[in-house]
């Protein structure tokens, strides 16, 4: 699998406080990586460093292709449509003298809306969309730029269970189209169900691997400070993590 983003020995400090140190992580095209860990462990900081919008205190990062970062706290204007939002990133790249999108850009926006299931709501105001549809509109905006890597900070934040599932299913489908997807996810069970790789960030260190390897009771107790029982779903086999 082709490396899309690589972090090598990355350390982030704020003043005298070290958030994490010597982090090594590779995001590969066609895979979905979930970053999990307690509040304050540095998940958002790591995503910003991977995206190149924040400089690491130490270490290096490399990127193969464009990278798009979506923050869950971002709220588009209520009268903007998903089509307009998806065109925004492309508009930033246009020469100042060209006001309208090219045919190629219009096709990229259309394809992004189709991929995220929003083609039938492409011209509706954002204010009329559900929270899950708004999240998918942000994903469409990233895809329209042909980003090789999609980074999302807490994509399921403030969503009910149905829209959490729909959003994570969308991310898996995006990854299947040879995009490297990485998201900070709070729910361990949802992370285990949808992600190919789990990266556990806790205590200033990062460990990555398959869900069954990383989400084990001892590691979760050390990371979160509580006992967590881990079971396999009886029908589908994915891990279910429950606090005791």
C-alpha positions in Angstrom: 0.0 0.0 0.0 1.3 3.5 -0.9 2.2 5.8 2.0 0.1 9.0 1.8 1.3 10.7 5.0 4.2 9.7 7.2 5.1 11.1 10.6 8.6 10.3 11.9 9.6 11.0 15.5 7.0 13.7 15.9 6.8 15.6 19.2 4.4 18.3 20.2 4.9 20.7 23.1 2.9 23.6 24.3 5.2 25.7 26.5 6.9 23.3 28.9 4.2 20.7 28.5 4.9 17.7 26.2 1.7 16.4 24.7 3.2 13.5 22.9 6.7 12.5 21.8 8.5 10.4 19.2 5.2 9.5 17.4 5.6 7.4 14.2 2.6 6.9 12.0 2.0 6.0 8.3 -1.3 6.5 6.6 -1.7 4.4 3.6 -3.9 4.9 0.5 -7.0 2.7 0.7 -7.1 2.4 4.5 -9.1 3.9 7.3 -7.2 4.7 10.5 -8.9 5.6 13.7 -7.0 7.6 16.4 -8.4 6.9 19.8 -7.3 8.0 23.3 -8.4 10.0 26.3 -9.3 13.7 26.2 -6.2 15.8 26.2 -3.9 13.1 24.7 -3.2 15.2 21.6 -5.5 13.6 18.9 -6.4 17.0 17.4 -2.8 18.2 17.6 -1.6 15.1 15.8 -4.2 15.6 13.0 -3.1 19.2 12.5 0.5 18.2 12.3 -0.3 15.4 9.8 -2.2 18.0 7.7 0.7 20.4 7.8 -1.3 23.3 9.4 0.7 23.0 12.7 4.4 22.6 13.0 5.8 19.8 15.2 8.1 20.7 18.0 10.4 17.9 16.8 10.3 15.3 14.0 9.2 15.4 10.4 6.2 14.7 8.3 5.9 13.9 4.6 2.8 14.0 2.3 2.2 12.3 -1.0 -0.6 14.3 -2.6 -3.1 16.8 -1.2 -4.3 16.6 2.3 -7.7 17.8 3.6 -8.5 18.4 7.3 -12.1 18.7 8.5 -12.8 19.9 12.0 -16.1 18.8 13.5 -16.7 22.2 15.1 -16.8 24.0 11.7 -20.3 25.3 10.8 -21.0 26.4 7.2 -23.3 29.3 6.6 -27.0 28.1 6.8 -27.8 29.4 3.3 -24.9 27.6 1.6 -25.7 24.4 -0.4 -23.7 21.2 -0.4 -22.8 21.9 -4.0 -21.5 25.4 -3.1 -19.6 24.0 -0.1 -18.0 21.3 -2.3 -16.9 23.9 -4.8 -15.3 26.2 -2.1 -11.9 24.4 -2.0 -11.7 24.4 -5.8 -12.6 28.1 -5.9 -9.6 29.0 -3.7 -7.3 27.5 -6.3 -8.8 29.3 -9.3 -7.0 32.3 -11.0 -8.6 35.5 -9.9 -9.9 36.2 -13.4 -11.9 33.0 -13.6 -15.0 33.3 -11.5 -16.9 30.3 -12.6 -15.9 26.6 -12.2 -14.6 24.8 -15.2 -16.4 21.7 -16.6 -13.7 19.5 -15.0 -14.3 21.2 -11.6 -18.1 20.8 -11.9 -17.6 17.1 -12.6 -15.3 16.8 -9.5 -18.0 18.4 -7.4 -20.7 16.2 -8.8 -18.6 13.0 -8.3 -17.9 14.0 -4.7 -21.6 14.6 -4.0 -22.5 11.3 -5.5 -19.9 9.5 -3.5 -21.2 11.0 -0.3 -24.9 10.3 -1.1 -25.8 14.0 -1.4 -26.6 14.4 -5.1 -30.3 14.6 -4.4 -29.7 17.4 -1.8 -27.0 19.2 -3.7 -28.8 22.5 -3.9 -30.7 22.5 -0.6 -29.6 25.0 2.1 -27.3 23.5 4.7 -29.9 24.7 7.3 -32.3 22.1 6.0 -29.9 19.2 6.2 -29.4 16.8 9.2 -26.2 16.9 11.2 -25.1 13.7 9.4 -25.7 15.2 6.0 -23.8 18.3 7.0 -20.8 16.1 8.0 -21.1 14.4 4.6 -21.2 17.8 2.9 -17.8 18.6 4.5 -16.5 15.2 3.3 -17.7 16.0 -0.2 -15.9 19.4 -0.1 -12.6 17.5 0.7 -13.1 14.9 -2.0 -13.8 17.5 -4.7 -10.3 18.8 -4.3 -9.0 15.2 -5.1 -7.2 15.0 -1.8 -5.1 11.9 -1.4 -5.6 12.0 2.4 -8.7 12.9 4.4 -8.2 13.8 8.1 -11.3 14.3 10.3 -11.4 15.4 13.9 -14.3 13.7 15.6 -16.6 13.1 12.7 -19.3 11.5 14.9 -19.4 14.4 17.4 -22.9 15.6 18.2 -24.5 12.9 15.9 -27.0 10.4 17.0 -26.3 6.7 16.5 -27.8 6.5 13.1 -25.8 9.3 11.7 -22.6 8.1 13.4 -23.0 4.8 11.6 -23.8 6.6 8.3 -20.8 8.9 8.6 -18.3 6.1 9.4 -19.7 4.0 6.5 -19.1 6.9 4.2 -15.5 7.2 5.4 -15.0 3.5 4.7 -16.4 3.9 1.2 -14.1 6.9 0.7 -11.1 4.8 1.8 -12.1 2.1 -0.7 -11.5 4.6 -3.5 -7.8 4.7 -2.7 -7.9 7.6 -0.3 -6.1 7.5 3.0 -8.6 8.3 5.7 -7.7 9.1 9.3 -10.2 10.2 12.0 -10.2 10.9 15.7 -12.9 8.7 17.1 -14.1 8.6 20.8 -16.3 5.5 20.6 -13.9 2.5 20.8 -16.5 0.0 19.5 -17.3 2.1 16.4 -13.6 2.6 15.8 -13.0 -1.2 16.0 -16.0 -1.8 13.7 -15.1 0.5 10.9 -11.3 1.2 11.0 -8.6 -1.0 9.4 -6.0 0.3 11.9 -6.3 1.7 15.4 -3.8 4.2 16.7 -4.0 4.5 20.5 -2.6 7.9 21.7 -2.2 8.0 25.5 0.5 8.9 28.0 2.4 10.8 25.4 2.9 7.7 23.1 1.2 6.2 20.1 0.8 2.6 19.2 -0.8 1.4 16.0 -2.1 -1.9 14.7 -5.2 -4.0 13.9 -8.1 -3.4 16.3 -7.7 -6.8 18.1 -4.1 -6.1 18.8 -4.5 -2.5 20.1 -7.8 -2.6 21.9 -6.9 -5.1 24.6 -8.1 -4.7 28.2 -4.7 -3.9 29.8 -3.8 -1.2 27.3 -7.2 0.4 27.6 -7.0 0.4 31.4 -3.6 2.1 31.2 -4.9 4.6 28.6 -8.3 5.5 30.2 -7.8 4.7 33.8 -10.8 2.3 34.0 -11.4 -1.3 33.4 -12.7 -2.1 29.9 -14.0 -5.5 28.8 -13.5 -6.5 25.2 -15.8 -8.9 23.4 -16.4 -10.1 19.8 -19.8 -9.3 18.3 -21.6 -12.6 18.1 -22.8 -12.2 14.5 -20.3 -9.8 12.8 -17.1 -10.5 14.8 -15.9 -6.9 15.4 -14.7 -5.9 18.8 -17.1 -4.5 21.4 -15.5 -2.4 24.2 -17.5 -1.9 27.4 -16.5 0.0 30.5 -16.9 -2.2 33.6 
